[in-house]
Amino acid sequence: NDNDFSEELEKIACLRRYVLIPPIVKAMETFTSGGSQAPLCIPYREEENMYTIVADKSLVILFSIRFQDADDITLAHVFFNGFKDAKRDTSLGNAPSVSFTEGRKPLELKNFKGCKEPNNPEELKNYCFVAFSIREEHCSPKLRNNTLDLLLSFRNYLEYHLKCSKAYMHYKMRKRCTALLEALEDARDKTG
């Protein structure tokens, strides 16, 4: 049956989600019950990790992101400043706060022995760290699945927007170059 087959394919597509969710759900439950737990490292990409940190009545989901290209770090910096600016928008009052550090470990990971990112500043220059401060309402049964889906798709969301930004800038540069070449052609002496 085609319907059963598509349901099975959907379950297979969600396999990664089902593997990564339990530690985050446990952190959410600990957070909502007012407890604390040791930071937990969840490897989710090669050389990149996600950390759950529950302490001092707060839940922080922290991503370490390793960029291959320095331009990506610059674009990501602009992108994350957009997150900070969005926090000022009163219509997005329920959004988690986002902090971004590049080239150095955030304070949450300074003394964490399970941190897998290098300590050498030279090696850390390609790393960025993004921390989401999750609120209690994001952990409620009503919003939990949406919160989990957004967190687990964050890295792909970032990658998509970085590639789109690069493509848009290349498009604008090509368009500008074409306009300059046309202006140069129009300015050339055509009398002789």
C-alpha positions in Angstrom: 0.0 0.0 0.0 1.4 3.4 -1.0 0.0 5.1 2.1 1.8 2.7 4.4 5.0 3.0 2.4 5.0 6.8 2.6 4.3 6.6 6.4 7.3 4.2 6.8 9.5 6.6 4.7 8.5 9.5 7.0 9.5 7.5 10.1 12.9 6.7 8.5 13.3 10.4 7.7 12.7 11.3 11.3 15.2 8.7 12.7 17.8 11.4 13.4 15.2 13.4 15.3 14.2 10.4 17.4 17.8 9.7 18.3 18.7 13.4 19.2 15.5 14.3 21.1 15.7 12.3 24.4 18.6 14.2 26.0 16.9 17.5 25.1 13.5 16.3 26.5 15.2 15.2 29.7 16.9 18.6 30.0 13.5 20.3 29.4 11.8 18.1 32.1 14.6 18.8 34.6 14.3 22.5 33.8 10.6 22.7 34.3 10.8 20.7 37.5 13.3 23.3 38.9 16.2 20.9 39.0 19.7 21.0 37.5 21.9 18.6 35.7 25.4 18.4 34.4 26.0 19.8 30.9 25.5 17.2 28.3 27.3 17.0 24.9 25.3 15.7 21.9 27.4 15.2 18.8 25.3 16.0 15.8 27.8 16.7 13.0 31.4 16.0 12.4 33.4 18.4 14.6 30.2 20.1 15.8 28.2 19.5 19.0 25.0 20.6 20.7 25.1 21.1 24.5 22.2 21.1 26.9 22.9 23.1 30.0 20.4 23.2 32.9 21.5 25.4 35.8 20.4 28.3 37.9 16.7 28.0 36.8 17.7 28.3 33.1 17.9 26.0 30.1 20.5 26.8 27.4 20.8 24.9 24.2 24.3 25.7 22.8 25.5 24.8 19.3 29.1 24.7 18.3 29.5 25.4 14.6 32.7 24.9 12.7 32.9 27.0 9.5 35.2 26.0 6.6 35.2 29.5 5.2 36.0 32.9 6.9 33.3 34.5 4.7 30.7 32.2 6.3 31.7 33.4 9.8 31.2 37.0 8.6 27.8 36.2 7.1 26.8 34.3 10.2 27.8 37.2 12.4 25.4 39.5 10.4 22.7 36.7 10.5 22.9 36.4 14.3 22.8 40.2 14.8 19.5 39.9 13.0 18.4 37.5 15.8 19.4 40.0 18.4 17.5 42.7 16.6 14.4 40.5 16.3 14.4 40.1 20.1 13.6 43.9 20.3 10.5 43.3 18.2 7.6 43.3 20.6 5.5 41.0 18.4 8.2 38.3 19.0 8.1 38.6 22.8 8.0 34.8 23.2 11.1 34.1 21.2 14.2 32.8 23.1 17.1 35.1 23.5 20.1 34.2 21.4 23.8 34.9 22.1 26.6 34.4 19.6 30.4 34.2 20.2 33.0 33.6 17.6 36.6 32.3 18.0 36.2 31.7 21.8 34.3 29.3 24.0 31.3 30.8 25.8 31.3 30.9 29.6 29.0 28.0 29.8 31.7 25.7 28.3 34.8 27.1 29.9 35.0 24.6 32.8 33.0 21.7 31.2 35.3 18.7 30.9 33.1 17.1 28.2 33.6 19.9 25.8 35.0 18.5 22.5 36.0 21.7 20.8 39.7 22.6 20.9 41.1 25.0 23.6 43.8 26.4 21.3 42.7 29.9 20.2 44.2 29.3 16.7 42.0 26.2 16.2 39.0 28.0 17.6 39.1 30.8 15.0 36.8 28.7 12.7 34.3 28.0 15.5 31.2 29.9 16.4 28.9 29.2 19.4 25.2 30.0 19.4 23.3 29.7 22.6 19.5 29.7 22.9 18.0 30.5 26.3 14.9 28.4 26.3 11.9 29.6 28.4 9.6 27.5 30.5 6.7 28.0 28.1 8.8 26.5 25.2 9.0 23.3 27.3 5.2 23.0 27.8 3.5 20.0 26.2 1.7 22.3 23.8 5.0 23.9 22.4 7.6 21.2 23.1 7.5 19.4 19.7 7.7 22.7 17.8 10.6 23.8 20.0 12.4 20.5 19.4 11.9 20.6 15.7 13.2 24.2 15.5 16.2 23.4 17.5 17.1 20.2 15.6 16.6 22.0 12.2 18.6 25.1 13.3 21.9 24.1 11.7 20.3 23.3 8.4 18.3 26.6 8.6 21.6 28.5 9.1 23.4 26.7 6.3 20.5 27.4 3.9 20.4 31.1 4.7 24.2 31.4 4.4 24.1 29.9 0.9 21.2 32.0 -0.1 23.0 35.1 1.1 26.1 34.2 -0.9 24.0 33.5 -4.0 22.3 36.8 -3.7 25.5 38.7 -3.3 27.0 37.0 -6.3 23.9 37.9 -8.3 24.2 41.5 -7.3 27.9 41.6 -8.1 27.3 40.1 -11.6 24.5 42.5 -12.2 26.7 45.5 -11.2 29.5 44.2 -13.3 27.3 43.9 -16.3 26.0 47.4 -15.8 29.6 48.7 -15.6 30.6 46.9 -18.7 27.6 48.3 -20.5 28.5 51.8 -19.3 32.1 51.3 -20.5 30.8 50.1 -23.9 28.6 53.2 -24.2 31.5 55.5 -23.3 33.9 54.0 -25.9 34.6 56.2 -28.9 32.6 54.7 -31.7 33.7 57.2 -34.4 36.8 55.5 -35.5 
